[in-house]
């Protein structure tokens, strides 16, 4: 390979991409920018067979956290407990160890509030 003065000698690092990118999908009209709506039966059936293999692994992962959230809601609020569990399971999905994810989310709380 010969040096070409028209091109850089080194390969630059690619630009970092955001971890999460939202893409608008017209099949899912947004009734509200903050509160999702319940899918129709037709929408559910579009995905029923395609993602059936995910059912047991996902439910097995979240079940202990849901149970934890039910207990947590007795001492805080349902909204607080759901936010905490959603944040923990989100971090688990991003690859964090479940215990570490729990500690991270707990560290965000001040007086049982986020």
N, C-alpha and C positions, 0 to 999 in steps of 0.2 A: 504494500500500500504506500502510495506516494503522498507527500504533503501537498495539499491544495490550498493556495492562499485565499481562495474565494470562500472557503468553508472553515469554520472554527476547528482547531486542532483537537479539541476536547468535546465530549458530548455533554451538553448542559443538563442539569437535573430538571426533570419535568416540574411544571408548576404544581404545587400541592392543591389537591382537590378537596372541597368540603366533604366531611364525612357523610352528611345527609343532604340529598338534593330532592326537592319536591318537584314532581312533574305533574302538570295538570292532565287529568284523564277525563275526557268528556263523558265517558260512561258513568261517571260518578258526579252528578250535579251537586254542588255545594249549597245547601239550604241556608247555612250560617257559617261564617268563617271560624267560629269557635266551638260550636256544638255539633258533632256528627249526627247524622240521621240513621235510623234503622234501615238496613238494606232490604230490598224487595225479595220475594221468594225466587224470582227469575235471576236476580243478581247473585243470590246465594248459590243457585244451581250451576251457574257458570263456573264456579270454583270448587264445587263439592268433590268431584272425582280427582281433580288435578292436585289438590293439596291434602287429600285424606291421609297420606303417609306421615304428615306432620302432627296429626291429632294427638297421638299418645305421647311422643316426646315433649311436645309443648305443654300439654296438660300435666304431665308428670313433673315438669320443671316448675310450673307456677303453683301447683297445688299447695306445697308447704308455705309459700309466700302468701297465698290467699288466706290460709288458716291463720298465719301470723297477723295479717291485716284485720281479720275478724276480731281477734283478741285486742289488737291495737285500737280499733274503733270504739271499744268499750271505755277506754281511758282518754281518748282524744275526740275525734269526730270521724264520721264515715268519709267525708271529703279528704281529711288529713291522711287517714289510713290508705285510701285508694291512691292518693298522690304518692305516698311513700312507697307503696308496693309497685306502682307503675314505674317510678324512678329506679327502684332496685332491679326490676326485671328488664328494664331498658338497658341498664349498665351490664347486666348478665348477658344480654343479647349482643352487646358490643364487645364481649370477650372478657369482662372482668370476672374474677372469682366471686361466687355468690356471697361469701363472708365479707370480702373486701367491698363489694358493691353495697352491702348492708351498712358497713361502717362509714362509707363515703356519704350515703344519704343521711344517716343519723348525724353526721358532722355538719350537715347543712341546717339542722334544726336549732332554733333558739326558743326556749320555753314552749316546746311542742308546736312550733309554727315554723314554716319555711320562709 
